[in-house]
Amino acid sequence: MRAVLQRVSSARVVVAGEVVGELTRPGLVALVGVTHDDGPAQVDTLARKIADLRILHGERSVLDEGAPVLVVSQFTLYADTRKGRRPSWNAAAPGPVAEPVVEQVVQALRDRGVEVATGRFGADMAVELVNDGPVTILLDV
């Protein structure tokens, strides 16, 4: 499982003109990619990292601040661009496998007391965010 975390002052996801997920105060955007063999251990580790990493202002975490997280599925995090000009997506789990795993990450964060907003799995999403810092962290679990 792979995630890109971005510290933001605000963010939102729009699908077909409708806001489906939004952060109106500082928090994190988590772009989450799933590969074929991801399961409960990876879900737990990723949720723990997102909640506990001290990457907010003052070296504080999402849990320390009560900050929200916007989780957006992103299979393109598993793009293989080593050959040619067209990325391969073979390492990304297919939708029927990936969608429940992303939902498990969302639930694991909520179980930790984190306020979570989401995008819409498989939709053509417009993700708008205001980077704070900028702070961008790559997690590979």
Stockholm file with secondary structure:
# STOCKHOLM 1.0

chainA/1-141         MRAVLQRVSSARVVVAGEVVGELTRPGLVALVGVTHDDGPAQVDTLARKIADLRILHGERSVLDEGAPVLVVSQFTLYADTRKGRRPSWNAAAPGPVAEPVVEQVVQALRDRGVEVATGRFGADMAVELVNDGPVTILLDV
#=GR chainA/1-141 SS CEEEEEEEEEEEEEETTEEEEEECSSEEEEEEECBTTCCHHHHHHHHHHHHHCCCBGGGBCHHHHTCCEEEEECGGGGCBCSSSSSCBCTTBCCHHHHHHHHHHHHHHHHHTTCCEEECCTTSCEEEEEEEEEEEEEEEEC
#=GC SS_cons         CEEEEEEEEEEEEEETTEEEEEECSSEEEEEEECBTTCCHHHHHHHHHHHHHCCCBGGGBCHHHHTCCEEEEECGGGGCBCSSSSSCBCTTBCCHHHHHHHHHHHHHHHHHTTCCEEECCTTSCEEEEEEEEEEEEEEEEC
//
